[in-house]
């Protein structure tokens, strides 16, 4: 019980919620597209059942990820993926990206579409959330993941429009989110079993790697934005 009262636990919960909001915007779009052809009285059911199935599947995937991250070199791979995801978050997306999501006029067809699409799109969430959970220590990691996801569900399902408007009005939120992924990537790489014997493991060094990862995402994201700007003009 004491673990749930520590600062590390609540910092990790906050990180998981922020990650799920930032990387869950796509999931909210998928839910809306998959359920748009349902009769009005079934749309709420489709949203709730689809979201529940997707979250359960994600918890299972994260449970595996938490175990796999103990294998040497996998944290380094995960850190590299998180850096890429963080940079990608800072680059404007193609508005037609989800045009291939097929709507269904059958409740369970829509639920299946939500779950399958969420599974395909959940790699970034799974890696980022597993990394954030590891920052809270060895104990209660899965409980932490479940709690963070449960808190973020109503934000994504019912508050997605508000969140998207806030992101449009305050782009700094997206920048900070990308840097958060870089921070998690840096701290994850620092604690990979393959390198722990060769790197100093004091907390200050873990923070230093986190700062380096955050700055790497910020700089790479700005460079990518400048390169993309002439093409969009």
N, C-alpha and C positions, 0 to 999 in steps of 0.2 A: 504493500500500500504506500510505503514511503517513497517508492520510485515515482509514483504519480504526482508527488508534491514537489519534485525537483525542478529547477529552472531548465535543465537539459530537456526534460520531458516536454514541457510546454513550449520551448523554442522549437523542438522537433514537430510538435502538433501544428504550430503556426506555419512552419515551412511546408508541411504536407498539405494544409488547407490552401496556402498560396499557390503551390505547385499544381494542385488539382483544379483550382480556378483558372490559372493561366493556360494549362495544357488541356483543360476540360471544355474550353469554349467550342472546340471542334465536336466534342461529344454532344453538347447541347444542340448544335446544328444538326447532327445526325439524328438525334431523337425527334426533332421537329420535322425533318424531311421524311423519316420513316413512318411517322404517324399522321402525316398530313392528309392521307386519303381515307383514314378511318372515320366512321360516323362520329359526330360530336360527342355522343354519350359514351363512346369507347376510347376516346383519345386519352383521357386521364388514366384509364386502366393500362393502355399501351405504354404510356410514359412511365408509369410506376413499375409495371412488371418488367419492362425492358431495362430500366435503370437498375432495378434490384438484381436481375440476372447478370448484368454487366459488372456491377460492383462485387457480387459474390465471386465471379470468375476472376476479377482483378485481384481480390484478396488471395485467392489460390495461387495466382501467378507471382504475387509479391512474396508469399510464403516460400515458394521455390527460389525466388531471387535472393532472399535473405540468406538462404542456405548456400546457394551457389557463389555468393560474394565472398565466402570464406575460402574459396579455391584460389590458389596463387594465380596472378595475372588477370583474373576476371574483373577485379576492381579497376585495374588500369584500362581495360577495354571499356568498362562501364563509364569511367571518367571521360574517356575520349568521346564516347557517344553523347554524354551529357554536355560536353563543350559544343559539339556540333548542334545539338538540340537547342542549346542556349543561343547560339549565333543565329540559327534558323528562326528563332522566336523574334529576333530583332529585325528580320527582313520581312517587308510587306508580303502577304500571301496572295495567291491568285484567287479571285472571287469565285471562279468556276470550279474550284477544287473538288467540291462535293456534288457536282452535277450528276455523277453517276450513281448516287444513292437512290435506290428504287423504293417508292412508297408502296404500301400494301393496304388493301381495303379489308383485310382479315386481321383480327386482333393478334393471333399468334404468329402470323406472317410478319407483322410489324415488330413484334417482340423479338423474333428471331433475327430480323434485320438489324435492330439496335444492338443485340448481343454480339453478332458476328462482326459488325462494323467496329464496335468498341474494342473487340479483341484485337483486330488488325491495327487499330490506332493506339493501343495501350502500351506499346513498348516504351515510349518516352516516359509516360506516367509511372510505369512499374519500376524502371531503373531509377528515376529521380526520387520516388517515394521510398524505395528500399534504401537508397543512399542517405536520405534525411533521417530515416528511422535508425540507421546504424549510428548516427551522431548522438543518439540518446543513450547509448550504452547497450550492453548485451541483453539485459533483461527486458521482458515485456515488449519486445519489438513488434510482434504481430498484433498485440493488443493496441499498441500505439497506432499502427497502420489502420486498423479497423476503426478506431475512434476518429482519427483524422479524416478518413473517407466518409464516415457517417455524418460528420459535421459539414463536410463539403457538399453532400448530396443535395440538400435543399437550396444551397447557394447556386449550384449549377442548374438544377431543374427549374426552380422558380425565380431565381435572381439572375439568370444568365444575361437577360437583356440589360439589366442595370449594370452588371459587371462590364459588359461590352461597351456601354455608353461611357462608363468611367474610364475605361482604357482608351477610348477615342479622345476623350477630353483631357486626360492626363497620361500622355504616352510614357511618362517617366515610370509608371507602374509596370509596363512591359519591360522597360530597360532594367529596372530593379529585379524583376522576375528572372530575366536572362542571366543577370549577374549572380542571383541566388543559385541557379543551376551550376554556374561556373564555380561558385564557392563550394557547393556539395561535391563537384567533380574533383576539385583540388584536395579537399579533406579525404575523399574516398581513395584517391591515388596514393596519398601519404600513408594510408594504413593498409595498403595491399600486402598480404602475407609474403609476397615475393621480394618486397623492398624494405620491410620493417627493420631487418637486421642491418641495413646499410644507411638508414636515415635516422637522425635524432628524432625521438618520439615525444619530446616535451610538447605541452599544449601550445606554446608560442609558435612552434614550427608547424603544428597543424593549422593554426590560424594563418600563418604565412602562406602555406600552400593554398588555403581557401581564398585569401586575398589575391594571390597570383592567378587562380582559376577565374575569379570574378573579373579581374582586369583583362585577362585573355579574351573572355567572351565579349566584353565591352569594346575592346580595340578591334577584334576580328569582325564584330557586328557592324561597327562604324565603317570599316573598310569595305565590307560587303554591301552596305547601303550605298556608299559612294559609287561603287562599281555598277550597281543596278540602276542608279538614277538616270544615266544617259540613255539606257535601254528603254526605260519607262517614259522618257520625255517625248 
